[in-house]
Amino acid sequence: MKHYPKHLVILIIWLGQTAGYAQPTSHALVEGFPDSLLVSTDFEQNGIYRLILGRLQRSRGIVIAESEERIRGDISKLIFEIPPEYSAQDVYDYFRNSFSDKGYDELFGCIGRECGSSNYWANDIFRNRVLYGPERNQYFLNVRAHDRGSEPSHISLYVITRGNRRTYAYLEIVEPPGTSGPIQVVGKAFLADIEEDGAISLNSITFRSDDQLHESVDLSELALELLQRPQYRFYVVSHFTAEGNLDQLLARSNRRAEAVRLHLISLGVPGTQLIPRGLGPLAPLCAQEQCAERVELVQVQDAN
């Protein structure tokens, strides 16, 4: 079976509204940043939410805020990827001005190192490693929205530019219980390609001379996709053709497959979801002209 490479294109529908670059998304309480792409969503019904109202710090091994509250509500979580022509400051200013225009009450905000460690925000508060980046590149804002009835809603915004210069805007929207519902992310071409062809080629992956990933490689979007589909398992298959004996080429391709796997694990993907395999030069045929060093994701066909 030939495995034709496909681009990881995500077609997204948010509450019936098509979203994507050049098509801003919106919510009853929040207008999405122009040209941003919704790449991940989550929803918790009638949950307890930790409302951060002060700088984060670690005390006796536990990350705490200088001030915080616990509130109950329907919690929607959304991650947007921002087009590269915009800075994190642009995104922060856009949302802050939008919230001000709507009459929302600003409860707490911080920029850069005054927010505390980005590691605390990403791993302890939001529990999403994709949101980790240099402290100087982070922005946080918490507002109260008196938009529906007597009970207010709350919106937390976190903007981060990662070390690879990709910028993400993360929103947590807490509404009165029974107000909201799950945000649907459907029509992923990534999953459709896997189901149809059994595999996809991961484009734009490059390696250093020691077979470790080049620093410019970023698989954040793929990691987000995998995190939303924990029931799937995949082989990370590395192909490598060069001068040398077969054992050497197999060893090098195994190192490359493991490097991709470890990068995805560092972004939060469970290690049990990924199985590294190096084929060296043993599968030379593919649809691309230059594919001697390609990496593929192959779905594991579990026996029923």
Residue pairs with C-beta under 8 A, 6 or more apart in sequence:
1 197
1 198
2 285
2 286
2 287
3 197
3 198
3 199
3 200
3 201
3 286
3 287
3 296
3 298
4 197
4 287
5 200
5 201
5 203
5 286
5 287
5 288
5 291
5 294
6 189
6 190
6 193
6 197
6 200
6 201
7 189
7 203
8 189
8 190
8 200
8 202
8 203
8 221
8 222
8 225
9 189
9 190
10 20
10 37
10 39
10 185
10 188
10 189
10 190
10 221
10 225
11 18
11 20
11 186
11 187
11 188
11 189
12 18
12 19
12 20
12 25
12 37
12 38
12 39
12 185
12 186
12 187
13 19
13 184
13 185
13 186
13 187
14 25
14 27
14 38
14 41
14 183
14 184
14 185
15 27
15 183
15 184
17 25
17 26
19 25
19 32
19 37
19 38
20 37
21 35
21 36
21 37
21 83
22 35
23 35
24 31
24 32
24 33
24 34
24 35
24 36
25 32
25 36
25 38
25 80
26 32
27 76
27 173
28 147
29 145
29 147
29 153
29 155
29 173
29 175
30 95
30 98
30 155
30 171
30 173
31 98
32 38
32 80
33 80
33 82
33 86
33 91
33 94
33 95
33 169
34 94
35 83
36 80
36 81
36 82
36 83
36 169
37 80
37 81
38 78
38 79
38 80
38 185
39 79
39 80
39 81
39 221
39 224
40 77
40 78
40 79
40 130
40 185
40 224
40 227
40 228
41 76
41 77
41 78
41 79
41 182
41 183
41 184
41 185
42 76
42 77
43 74
43 75
43 76
43 77
43 180
43 181
43 182
43 183
44 74
44 75
44 77
45 74
45 177
46 72
46 73
46 74
46 177
46 178
47 72
47 73
47 74
47 75
48 70
48 71
48 72
49 70
49 71
49 72
49 73
49 75
49 154
49 172
49 174
50 68
50 70
50 125
51 68
51 69
51 70
51 71
51 107
51 142
51 154
51 156
51 174
52 65
52 68
52 108
52 125
52 140
52 142
52 156
53 65
53 66
53 67
53 68
53 69
53 107
53 108
53 142
54 65
54 66
54 67
54 68
54 108
55 65
55 66
55 110
55 114
55 115
55 116
56 63
56 64
56 65
56 115
56 116
56 117
56 120
56 121
56 124
56 125
57 63
57 64
57 65
57 66
57 116
57 120
58 64
58 117
58 120
63 120
63 124
63 125
67 108
71 154
71 174
72 177
73 153
73 154
73 174
73 175
73 176
73 177
73 179
74 174
74 175
74 176
74 177
74 178
74 179
74 180
74 181
75 172
75 173
75 174
76 171
76 172
76 173
76 174
76 175
76 180
76 183
77 170
77 171
77 172
77 173
78 170
78 171
78 173
78 183
79 128
79 130
79 131
79 168
79 169
79 170
79 224
80 168
80 169
80 170
80 171
81 166
81 167
81 168
81 221
82 88
82 91
82 166
82 167
82 168
82 169
84 165
84 166
84 167
86 167
87 161
87 167
88 137
88 138
88 139
88 159
88 160
88 161
88 167
89 139
91 139
91 159
91 167
91 169
92 111
92 139
92 141
92 157
92 159
95 141
95 157
95 159
95 169
96 106
96 109
96 141
99 106
99 141
99 143
99 145
99 155
100 106
102 145
102 147
103 146
104 143
104 144
104 145
104 146
104 155
105 143
105 144
105 145
105 146
106 141
106 142
106 143
107 142
107 143
107 144
107 154
108 140
108 141
108 142
109 139
109 140
109 141
109 142
110 116
110 139
110 140
111 138
111 139
111 140
112 135
112 136
112 137
112 138
112 139
113 135
113 136
115 121
115 135
115 138
115 139
115 140
116 135
117 135
118 131
118 132
118 133
118 134
118 135
118 137
118 138
118 160
119 132
121 131
121 132
121 138
121 140
121 158
121 160
122 128
122 129
122 130
122 131
122 132
122 133
122 160
123 129
123 132
126 158
126 170
126 172
128 170
128 268
129 266
129 267
129 268
130 162
130 168
130 220
130 223
130 224
130 267
130 268
131 158
131 160
131 168
131 170
132 160
132 162
133 160
133 161
133 162
133 163
134 161
134 163
137 160
137 161
137 162
138 158
138 159
138 160
139 157
139 158
139 159
139 160
140 156
140 157
140 158
140 159
141 156
141 157
142 154
142 155
142 156
142 157
143 154
143 155
143 157
144 152
144 153
144 154
145 152
145 153
145 154
145 155
146 152
147 153
148 175
148 176
148 179
149 176
151 176
153 173
153 174
153 175
153 176
153 179
154 173
154 174
155 171
155 172
155 173
155 174
156 171
156 172
156 174
157 169
157 170
157 171
158 169
158 170
159 167
159 168
159 169
159 170
160 167
160 168
160 170
161 167
162 168
162 218
162 220
164 215
164 216
164 218
166 218
166 220
168 220
173 180
185 228
188 225
190 200
190 222
190 225
191 225
191 229
193 200
194 200
194 232
194 297
194 299
195 299
198 298
198 299
198 301
199 237
199 296
199 297
199 298
199 299
200 296
200 297
201 286
201 288
201 291
201 294
201 295
201 296
202 219
202 222
202 260
202 294
202 295
202 296
202 297
204 217
205 213
205 217
205 219
205 260
205 295
206 213
206 214
206 216
206 217
207 213
207 214
207 256
207 259
207 293
208 214
211 252
211 255
211 256
211 259
212 255
212 259
213 259
213 260
213 263
217 263
219 260
219 263
219 264
219 267
220 267
222 264
222 297
223 264
223 267
223 268
223 269
226 232
226 234
226 264
226 269
226 273
227 268
227 269
230 270
230 273
232 273
232 299
232 300
233 272
233 273
233 274
233 275
233 299
233 300
233 302
234 273
234 274
234 275
234 297
234 298
234 299
234 300
235 275
235 276
235 277
235 296
235 297
235 298
235 299
235 300
236 257
236 260
236 261
236 264
236 274
236 275
236 276
236 277
236 295
236 296
236 297
237 257
237 277
237 278
237 279
237 295
237 296
237 297
237 298
238 253
238 254
238 256
238 257
238 260
238 276
238 277
238 278
238 279
238 295
239 253
239 279
239 280
239 281
239 283
239 284
239 286
239 291
239 292
239 293
239 294
239 295
239 296
240 249
240 252
240 253
240 256
240 278
240 279
240 280
240 281
240 292
240 293
241 249
241 280
241 281
241 284
241 292
241 293
242 249
242 252
242 281
242 292
244 252
246 280
246 281
249 280
249 281
250 278
250 279
250 280
250 282
251 278
252 278
252 280
253 278
253 279
253 280
254 276
254 277
254 278
255 278
256 278
256 293
256 295
257 276
257 277
257 278
257 295
258 276
260 276
260 295
261 271
261 274
261 275
261 276
264 274
265 271
265 274
275 300
281 292
284 292
286 294
288 294
